[in-house]
Amino acid sequence: RPACHTFATCAPLLPPLTAGQKQLQMAAPAPVVESKPPAIWLAIKPFLNGGLSGMAATCIIQPIDMVKVRLQMGAVGSPLTVAADIVKKDGVGALYKGLSAGLLRQATYTTARLGLFNQFTIELKKFNNDGKAIPLYQKALAALTAGGLGALVGTPADLTLIRMQADNTLPVEQRRNYKGVADAFARIVREDGLGGLFRGATPTIVRAMSLNMGMLATNDQAKEMLQDMGYKGQTSVLGGAFIAGIVASACSLPFDYVKTQMQKMKPGADGKMPYSGSMACAADIWKTGGPLKFYTGFPTYLIRIAPHVCLTLVFADSLPKFQKTLGL
């Protein structure tokens, strides 16, 4: 038998394609190339999802937040009693007073803090050169920084929210009677200057840093621990969010109490403010009520903060999954 000099001479001859086979070959679909979303969308998505998650949670939690503020302002009775008294005097709509300011606060504060935390986490993973989960101290550092920067952005909206929620607790002649969040902003600037929008900024930032450390760092760490224990999917998401809500409440209430006292204060008869600063306010609270005074309204605060944290984190986890089904 003659030796084969080439593959072509030794390969068996294939029968020629029929006309039908040629048509099928020509009609075969080209391989699908999965397109990536635009880079600008990938950059803003963590910030957008953070803001939307916080706003959705606020719509659900707003009545509890109103009761919490009233208790911190000195209302007497259980949370249910305070809520019933609000409805009796001012109607059900009073429980949602300040919702516009609350949504604006989430659109600024939560957009910034969750978006920044996401970016910080990504950069820290790159810095560690392994892409693995970052250690707890780095999560805490990222959460503290993101919370502080987010609070700075959200302080004006937070101030208007506190003012609007606390207005009905003041004597009639001292009420500000804001018509809405835009009116509140305009009047604060007109009466107190631009700096008036940042009254109480220091305790607001400190409170946000403590809350975000308890919320974001704890949530990530708890989820990882639950997943290592074999709990996957929504179980780890809900479990991590629940634990984060409790820790965030315990860490942030003392700072929240000082912040509320600072933001709702009015000048006395001599034209001076009751407190010269956050430290003076905290010292006076300690002197007159002791350390437990900082935890005034803790049950209501826990019921308000823990579900808000939990809902925000669950929404923040679910939104990207939903967007992925849309190709985003």
C-alpha positions as CSV (number, residue, x, y, z in Angstrom):
1,R,0.0,0.0,0.0
2,P,1.4,3.4,-0.9
3,A,2.6,5.6,2.0
4,C,0.5,8.6,3.0
5,H,2.3,11.8,2.5
6,T,-0.4,14.1,3.7
7,F,-3.4,14.0,5.9
8,A,-5.6,14.8,3.0
9,T,-4.5,11.7,1.0
10,C,-5.1,9.4,4.0
11,A,-8.3,10.9,5.4
12,P,-11.5,9.1,4.3
13,L,-13.4,11.1,1.7
14,L,-16.7,12.5,3.1
15,P,-19.8,12.5,0.9
16,P,-20.7,16.0,-0.5
17,L,-23.4,18.0,1.4
18,T,-26.8,17.9,0.0
19,A,-28.7,21.1,-0.8
20,G,-30.8,20.7,2.4
21,Q,-27.7,20.3,4.5
22,K,-26.1,23.4,3.0
23,Q,-29.2,25.4,3.8
24,L,-29.2,24.2,7.4
25,Q,-25.5,25.1,7.7
26,M,-26.1,28.6,6.4
27,A,-29.1,29.1,8.7
28,A,-27.3,28.0,11.9
29,P,-27.3,30.8,14.5
30,A,-24.1,32.6,15.2
31,P,-22.7,32.0,18.7
32,V,-24.3,34.3,21.2
33,V,-21.9,36.9,22.7
34,E,-23.1,38.1,26.1
35,S,-23.0,41.9,26.2
36,K,-21.9,43.7,29.3
37,P,-23.9,46.6,30.7
38,P,-22.5,50.1,30.0
39,A,-19.6,51.0,32.3
40,I,-21.4,54.1,33.6
41,W,-24.3,51.9,34.8
42,L,-21.9,49.5,36.6
43,A,-20.4,52.5,38.3
44,I,-23.6,54.1,39.5
45,K,-25.5,50.8,40.2
46,P,-24.3,50.3,43.8
47,F,-25.2,53.9,44.7
48,L,-28.6,53.8,43.0
49,N,-29.5,50.4,44.6
50,G,-28.4,51.7,48.0
51,G,-30.7,54.8,47.8
52,L,-33.6,52.8,46.5
53,S,-33.2,50.2,49.2
54,G,-33.2,52.8,51.9
55,M,-36.2,54.6,50.5
56,A,-38.2,51.5,50.2
57,A,-37.4,50.6,53.8
58,T,-38.3,54.1,55.0
59,C,-41.8,54.0,53.5
60,I,-42.5,50.9,55.6
61,I,-40.8,52.1,58.8
62,Q,-41.8,55.8,58.9
63,P,-44.6,55.5,61.5
64,I,-42.3,53.7,63.9
65,D,-39.7,56.4,63.4
66,M,-42.2,59.1,64.3
67,V,-43.1,57.4,67.5
68,K,-39.3,57.0,68.3
69,V,-38.7,60.7,67.9
70,R,-41.8,61.6,70.1
71,L,-40.5,59.3,72.9
72,Q,-37.0,61.0,72.7
73,M,-38.8,64.3,72.9
74,G,-40.4,63.4,76.2
75,A,-43.7,61.7,75.3
76,V,-44.9,59.5,78.1
77,G,-46.3,56.0,77.7
78,S,-45.6,52.9,75.7
79,P,-44.9,53.1,71.9
80,L,-48.5,51.9,71.2
81,T,-49.9,54.6,73.5
82,V,-47.8,57.3,71.9
83,A,-48.9,56.1,68.4
84,A,-52.5,56.1,69.4
85,D,-52.2,59.6,70.9
86,I,-50.7,60.9,67.6
87,V,-53.5,59.4,65.6
88,K,-56.1,60.7,68.0
89,K,-54.8,64.3,68.0
90,D,-53.6,64.7,64.4
91,G,-54.9,61.8,62.4
92,V,-53.2,58.8,60.7
93,G,-51.4,61.0,58.3
94,A,-49.4,62.5,61.2
95,L,-47.5,59.2,61.5
96,Y,-46.1,59.9,58.1
97,K,-45.2,63.6,58.8
98,G,-41.7,64.2,57.5
99,L,-41.8,61.3,55.0
100,S,-40.6,63.6,52.2
101,A,-37.6,64.6,54.3
102,G,-37.1,61.0,55.2
103,L,-37.0,59.9,51.6
104,L,-34.7,62.8,50.7
105,R,-32.4,61.7,53.5
106,Q,-32.3,58.1,52.2
107,A,-31.7,59.5,48.6
108,T,-28.6,61.3,49.9
109,Y,-27.3,59.5,53.0
110,T,-28.0,55.9,52.1
111,T,-27.1,56.4,48.4
112,A,-23.7,57.6,49.5
113,R,-23.0,55.2,52.4
114,L,-24.0,52.0,50.7
115,G,-22.4,53.0,47.4
116,L,-19.2,54.0,49.1
117,F,-19.0,50.9,51.3
118,N,-19.4,48.8,48.1
119,Q,-16.6,50.6,46.4
120,F,-14.3,50.5,49.5
121,T,-14.9,46.8,49.8
122,I,-14.0,46.2,46.2
123,E,-10.8,48.3,46.5
124,L,-9.8,46.5,49.7
125,K,-10.2,43.1,48.0
126,K,-7.9,44.3,45.3
127,F,-5.5,45.7,47.8
128,N,-5.3,42.3,49.5
129,N,-4.3,40.8,46.1
130,D,-6.4,37.7,46.6
131,G,-10.0,38.8,46.0
132,K,-11.2,36.9,49.0
133,A,-13.4,38.2,51.9
134,I,-11.7,41.0,53.7
135,P,-11.0,40.8,57.5
136,L,-13.4,42.3,60.0
137,Y,-11.2,45.2,60.9
138,Q,-11.1,46.3,57.2
139,K,-14.9,45.9,57.0
140,A,-15.3,48.1,60.1
141,L,-12.9,50.7,58.6
142,A,-14.8,50.8,55.3
143,A,-18.2,51.1,57.1
144,L,-17.0,53.9,59.5
145,T,-15.7,55.9,56.6
146,A,-18.7,55.3,54.3
147,G,-21.0,56.2,57.2
148,G,-19.3,59.4,58.1
149,L,-19.1,60.7,54.5
150,G,-22.7,59.6,53.8
151,A,-23.9,61.4,56.9
152,L,-22.1,64.6,55.9
153,V,-24.1,64.6,52.7
154,G,-27.4,63.7,54.4
155,T,-27.2,66.0,57.4
156,P,-29.5,68.8,55.9
157,A,-32.2,66.3,55.1
158,D,-31.8,64.7,58.5
159,L,-32.2,68.0,60.2
160,T,-35.4,68.8,58.3
161,L,-36.8,65.4,59.1
162,I,-36.2,65.8,62.9
163,R,-37.7,69.4,62.8
164,M,-40.8,68.2,61.0
165,Q,-41.4,65.2,63.2
166,A,-40.8,67.2,66.4
167,D,-42.9,70.2,65.5
168,N,-46.2,69.1,67.0
169,T,-44.5,68.5,70.4
170,L,-43.7,72.2,70.8
171,P,-46.1,74.8,72.2
172,V,-48.3,76.2,69.5
173,E,-46.6,79.6,69.5
174,Q,-43.2,77.9,69.0
175,R,-44.1,75.6,66.2
176,R,-42.4,76.1,62.9
177,N,-45.3,74.7,60.8
178,Y,-43.2,73.8,57.8
179,K,-45.3,73.2,54.7
180,G,-42.9,70.6,53.4
181,V,-39.3,69.7,52.9
182,A,-38.6,72.5,50.4
183,D,-40.2,75.1,52.8
184,A,-38.1,73.7,55.7
185,F,-34.9,74.0,53.7
186,A,-35.7,77.6,52.6
187,R,-36.7,78.8,56.0
188,I,-33.7,77.2,57.8
189,V,-31.3,78.9,55.3
190,R,-33.2,82.2,55.6
191,E,-33.3,82.2,59.5
192,D,-30.0,80.5,60.4
193,G,-27.9,80.8,57.2
194,L,-26.5,78.0,55.1
195,G,-24.6,76.7,58.1
196,G,-27.9,76.1,59.8
197,L,-28.5,73.1,57.6
198,F,-25.6,71.4,59.3
199,R,-26.6,72.1,62.9
200,G,-25.9,68.9,64.8
201,A,-23.7,67.6,62.0
202,T,-21.0,66.3,64.4
203,P,-23.4,63.9,66.4
204,T,-25.1,63.0,63.1
205,I,-21.8,61.9,61.6
206,V,-20.6,60.1,64.8
207,R,-24.0,58.3,65.0
208,A,-23.9,57.3,61.4
209,M,-20.4,56.0,61.8
210,S,-21.4,53.8,64.7
211,L,-24.6,52.6,63.0
212,N,-22.9,51.8,59.8
213,M,-20.1,49.9,61.6
214,G,-22.7,47.9,63.4
215,M,-24.8,47.4,60.3
216,L,-22.5,46.9,57.3
217,A,-19.5,45.3,58.9
218,T,-21.6,43.0,61.1
219,N,-23.9,42.1,58.1
220,D,-20.9,41.0,55.9
221,Q,-19.3,39.1,58.8
222,A,-22.5,37.4,59.9
223,K,-23.3,36.3,56.3
224,E,-19.9,34.8,55.9
225,M,-20.1,32.9,59.2
226,L,-23.6,31.6,58.4
227,Q,-22.4,30.5,54.9
228,D,-19.5,28.7,56.5
229,M,-22.0,26.9,58.8
230,G,-23.8,25.7,55.7
231,Y,-26.6,28.2,55.5
232,K,-26.9,29.5,52.0
233,G,-29.1,31.8,49.8
234,Q,-31.8,33.8,51.5
235,T,-31.2,32.2,54.9
236,S,-27.7,33.7,55.2
237,V,-29.0,37.1,53.8
238,L,-31.9,37.3,56.3
239,G,-29.8,36.0,59.2
240,G,-27.0,38.5,58.5
241,A,-29.4,41.4,58.2
242,F,-31.2,40.5,61.4
243,I,-28.0,40.3,63.4
244,A,-26.8,43.5,61.9
245,G,-30.0,45.3,62.8
246,I,-29.6,44.4,66.5
247,V,-25.9,45.3,66.7
248,A,-26.5,48.6,64.8
249,S,-29.3,49.6,67.2
250,A,-27.2,49.0,70.3
251,C,-24.1,50.9,68.9
252,S,-25.9,54.0,67.6
253,L,-28.7,54.9,70.1
254,P,-26.6,57.0,72.5
255,F,-25.3,59.1,69.5
256,D,-28.8,59.3,68.1
257,Y,-30.2,60.6,71.3
258,V,-27.6,63.4,71.5
259,K,-28.2,64.2,67.8
260,T,-31.9,64.5,68.4
261,Q,-31.4,66.9,71.3
262,M,-29.0,69.0,69.3
263,Q,-31.2,69.3,66.2
264,K,-34.5,70.2,68.0
265,M,-33.1,72.8,70.4
266,K,-34.3,76.4,70.1
267,P,-32.7,79.6,71.5
268,G,-33.7,80.5,75.1
269,A,-35.0,83.8,76.3
270,D,-31.5,85.2,76.3
271,G,-31.0,84.2,72.6
272,K,-28.5,81.5,73.4
273,M,-28.8,77.8,72.5
274,P,-29.1,75.4,75.4
275,Y,-26.0,73.5,74.4
276,S,-22.7,74.9,73.0
277,G,-21.9,71.6,71.3
278,S,-22.4,67.8,71.3
279,M,-20.0,67.2,74.2
280,A,-21.9,69.8,76.4
281,C,-25.2,68.1,75.4
282,A,-23.9,64.6,76.3
283,A,-22.4,65.8,79.6
284,D,-25.7,67.4,80.6
285,I,-27.6,64.2,79.7
286,W,-25.2,62.2,81.8
287,K,-25.5,64.6,84.7
288,T,-29.3,64.8,84.8
289,G,-30.2,61.3,83.8
290,G,-27.2,59.0,84.1
291,P,-25.9,56.6,81.4
292,L,-29.2,54.9,80.9
293,K,-30.7,58.2,79.8
294,F,-28.9,57.7,76.5
295,Y,-31.0,54.6,75.9
296,T,-34.3,56.4,76.3
297,G,-36.8,54.7,73.9
298,F,-34.5,51.8,73.2
299,P,-37.4,49.3,72.6
300,T,-38.9,51.6,70.0
301,Y,-35.5,52.5,68.6
302,L,-34.7,48.8,68.2
303,I,-38.1,48.1,66.6
304,R,-37.5,51.1,64.2
305,I,-33.8,50.6,63.4
306,A,-33.5,46.8,63.3
307,P,-36.3,46.3,60.7
308,H,-35.1,49.3,58.7
309,V,-31.5,47.9,58.6
310,C,-32.9,44.4,57.8
311,L,-35.2,45.6,55.0
312,T,-32.5,47.9,53.5
313,L,-30.0,45.1,53.4
314,V,-32.5,42.6,52.0
315,F,-33.6,45.1,49.3
316,A,-29.9,45.9,48.5
317,D,-29.2,42.2,48.0
318,S,-32.3,41.5,45.9
319,L,-32.2,44.5,43.5
320,P,-29.0,43.4,41.7
321,K,-30.4,39.9,41.3
322,F,-33.6,41.4,39.8
323,Q,-31.6,43.7,37.5
324,K,-29.5,40.8,36.3
325,T,-32.7,39.1,34.9
326,L,-33.2,42.3,32.9
327,G,-29.6,42.2,31.6
328,L,-28.5,45.2,33.7
